[in-house]
Each structure stands twice: as C-alpha cells, then as structure tokens.
C-alpha cells in the first residue's frame, strides 16, 4: 500500500466552497483502479490549510492510472483553482 500525502493551501475565503467541491470530486478519484480510500483533514491552526491522505494499492495507480485519466481532468477542473501555492504531493510506504 502507498500513502499519498498532499498539503493543500486554499485561497482565503474559499474554504467552504472548496469543501463542497472536494466532496463532489471524491467520486472521480474513488473510481480509479487501485484506489483504496481517502480523507481530507482541516488544520486547526490555519483555517485555509488541509491535508489530503489517499491510500493506493501501488504508486502507479496514482501517478499513471489517476493522473492520466479523464477523471483527473474533472478533479483538476473542480479543485486546482483553489490552491495557492499549488500543493506538493508525496508518496509514502509503511516501514513498521
């Protein structure tokens, strides 16, 4: 299993609409082969900061399967305009 981690900084004042659109966008990511689950968490200290956690079976399920899909284009159209700056996305594997 691979954990995708992204820190999302949303433009101030757009947090509520981002959360609504993110809930809609969930249908696109969850339809991809190798997707296991995801969660979005809101930072307590910074109202406009979130962390996205996605579990994938394999790295390529995200980097190729999702990012090269038509579903990713829908995801991108719904969400990418909220970010400033654009998030860094990293992948982790369990060691212990």
Buried (B, 14 or more C-beta within 10 A) or exposed (E): EBBBBBBBBBEEEBBEEBBEBBEEBEEBBEEBEBBEEBEBEBEEEEEBBBBBBBBBBEBBBBBEBBBEBEBBEBBEEBBEEBBEEEBEBEEEEEEE
